[in-house]
Amino acid sequence: MKADEDGDVSSCSYWGEMTGSTCNTDTRASSGVYWCESVTQSSNAANITIHNVPRPVLTESSSWTSPGDSVTLTCSVKHPSAGWRFFWYKAVPKGSIYYTFKLLAVGTTGTEQDSYILHGQTHTAGYKCRAGRGDPVSYTQYSDVKFVWSGGVNPAASLTVSPHRLQHFSTESLSLICEGNSTEWRVMKVDEEGDVSSCSYWGEMTGSTCNTNARASSGVYWCESETQSSNAANITIHRGDVILVSPVHPVTEGHSVTLGCKLRKENLLYNVDFYKNDKLIPNPVRGELLISAVTKSEEGFYKCRGRKSPQALETLTSAESWLSVKYPEEAASSSVFLVPLVVGLVSGVLLIILLLLFLRRYRKSEASSLSRSQRTNQSAATDHMINQGETQDGHYASLLHGDSCLYDAIGGSEEPEHGTNDEPKERVYENVRMETAADG
């Protein structure tokens, strides 16, 4: 175990690799107090200082995504210089508490770029990075883990919050229920300070349900197993007397949503105003804010506040919660297949054009062959007539010479345009081969 300079406690699995009773850090450790412990025993402690090993900073272009969104991770070294290569790791849940970090396939030899794009992020996941240079490679420390949370519901793994809202009073018990294709779930949280912990620290895990027993704090919650990860919920635990009642999951565009304002000692507070991004929303309905057909423009931070009254309700203000809007599944699915559909249509049109060109050339070749055949038949008929004349008049030799001149004349008229009888066929097939290659 280690307690670092900030007081955070972590095990070898976060900054090294445990093999039997030995922890190998591989230059990934940081300064702090180290010790060994088991269920029944604890060793002496050693205050270890590690010098001159930089720690990169990992940032993400977006920490919240909708299904299919792409996110760019950037790994920054404090004193950048030439020769750095960057390595990227994904967090893999292990047991009831820990993570191991798996090197992403694209980064087995590192990348020259200090950024890495996660294409089509569909689930919640944590990432780390580090840099290295030289031969043998000298590595920096690992960056802190950064999580990219998915707000959309994943059919294979989902988190249900009960009561079904994002804001809760500090005295309330909270149930977090995991559903999906796993039998070994754990509920995780990243608090406002960025510390990661599991249900066993602030609640009790029973099967696939975590009950907080009023010990939870504000943070991002999600379910995960060694193979699955759920959507995330940004839950606020409020110590005041008013909370905003808003949905846990994103609202589908075109659907309706109702926001409410709940008083600690009352079911619903009526004499209130609603705000979006700190701007008052005109609302004639008392106690609720109804949005009949949600659009992307309705996304934002919402809160409620008591109106001025003899009871001084204006002092009662809820915390803010983000209202997320997602596109309908049909629209999302169609956008996924839009590019292949366009490519298929264009390819089909090109194929039809090539086929028409081939047929045109083929018909032209057939017409040319027919024309030659007709002329040949005409020549044969003429020859037959000449032969008849020769038989009648007895001038076989002179008419035979005339027949030869006739054929020479016919051949000479064809030669400049068509050549021999085999050449047009060869040209047609050459064109087919060229067009097929171009199409391919």
C-alpha angles and dihedrals in degrees: 000000000000137000108200130207091274092053095251113146120214140158132240091266090071097054106014146006125276115217112178106306095341129090116203113197100189090208090303097111126100133207115289147100114302130195142154124242142170134183092280106021143047129195134217116283130241124204103217124189121200117197136201098002107128121220115215122221118233118208131177130214089226131007093196123054141178117226111289097017120137123229129197118218117202124198112200125192115206095231105028119200139157122292101040119138120191129225125201129208136188124211115244116194115239125187120326098314118012141075133212119202120229120205109239113240093239090059102049089115095023130249127262090219118079090218133072127192121220103208119210098356106201104167144033114276142158127230140192135185140194136180132228140182142172133044111299089032118250110205133205120227119276117269121242113274117265122199126214108203126206116216094191122092113255111210090213093054131012140171120221119194121206120228084040101236139088098239125062137174117252091241094054126103113232130205121203112193125196120207130179147068099333139080097199108064130166128187115226134192137194109201129209091274092054096251116147120218140157132234091265089072099053105014146008125275115215113176106306096341129088116201113197098194090210093302098107125112133203115286147101114298130193143155125243144167132183090278107023139050128190137214116283131237124206099217124191121205106202125201093192128088099255132058133180115243106219134150121272096217129052115275116238114244111259094026124107127250132189124206121199139188117229126198117210093239098032133057095231135005113221108181095069144117128221126222133198115199088345093304120120114247115216104236126168094186114093117234099356140069112214120194104187099192114019120213132182089262089068092066113112148093113307132191138163130225133189116252123238110281142141087271090060092236090162087082089064111088128160126221120259124264129187117243108211123201124198131193119252114272091241091057092045091050093048091051090053091056097036097092096047089047093053091046090050093050093049091048090049092051092049091049091052091049091051091048091051091049090051092049091048092052091044093052091046089052091047091049090050091050091048091050091052090046091052092049090047090051090048089051091049090050090049090048089051091052091048090049089052090050091048091051091051099042100031096232098125098146098051093046091048088056090050090051090055091053091050092054091047089054093049092048092048094053091053100043102077093050106033111011115202123354092259098052100077092052091051092050092050092053091046089055091050091053093049094047092047091051091049091049091050 
